[in-house]
């Protein structure tokens, strides 16, 4: 188990064979609850080749000094990822960080 956010990985092996290969990792939030975005590939056991990349958003909770996976969502294709980006861009309006569309910050 990981004791720091930086140690968390989705790399996975069984009997010395890598079944999940982490390609990239971006830590979105750190703390008792941490959120990490992973780009990874699963091994196709039939062909021995790695499948096309997937994206996963995972939340981890630190308990008793160790991070444990609390929830995950897998984006199964780059087409789905692009659609999500499109929607997030639309929802964010002009792209202002931390502001909802139409929110000028005044009450």
N, C-alpha and C positions, 0 to 999 in steps of 0.2 A: 504494500500500500504506500501511496505517496504521502509525504509529510509536508511538502510545499507544492504550490500550484505549478511551478516550473518542472517538477518531476512527473506530473500527470501525462500519460501517453495513451494512445489507442493501439499502439503496437501490441501484437498478440502472437504468441508461439505455442505450439503443442508438439511435444516430442522432438524439439529442435527444428521444427519447420515453421517458418513465418506464415501465418494465416491472414493477418491484418498488417498492412504496411502504412504507417503514418507518413504523409508527404509534407504537410505543413500544419502549423498550429498557431492560433492567435488567441491570446488571453484577453477576453473582453472585460471581465471584472475579477478583482481579487478580494479575498476576505473570507469570512466564515462561510459565505455562499459565493462560489466562483463560477463564472461562465466562460467556457472555452469553445472556440470554433475550430474544428478539425477538417482537414482534407486528407482522405485516406483511400486505400484500395483493399478489397477483399480478394483472397486467392480463390480462383476457380479450381476446385479440387479435381474436376474431370480433365481439364487441359493442363493444369500446372502453371497457368499464366494468371497474372493479376487482372482483375476486371477493371472497367473504366472507373475513374475517381468518383467518390461520393463526398458529400459534405455532412458533417454532424455538428449540431449545437448540443453541448452537454453542460449540465449543472452539477456541481459538486458541493457537498456540505462537509465541513470539517468537524469531526466528532472524535473526541479522545485523541486528538493530535494527528489524525489521519483523514485524508480526503476520501469520501465515498461518493460514487455516482448516485445522484438523486433523481435525475430525469435526463432524457435524451430525445432528440428529434433528428431524423436522418433525411436529408434532402437527396433524393435518389438519382437525380440527373442534373446536368448543367442547365438544361432547358428549364427545369423547375426553379433552379437557383436564379436564373436570369429573370424569370417571371416575378419572383419574390423581390428582386432588386428594383424592378419596374414599379411594383406596388409601393415599396418603401419610399422610393423617390417621389411618387405621386403624393403619398401621405405626408411627406415632410415639406411639401410646398416648394419653396424656393431653395430648399436644402439647408435652411437655418438649423444649426445644431441645437437640439434640445427644445425646439419650439414647434408646437403644432401649427399646421397651416392656418394662417389668419391670426395667429397669436402675436400681438405686437409688444407683449410684455407689460402693458399698462392696464391698470384696473379701473 
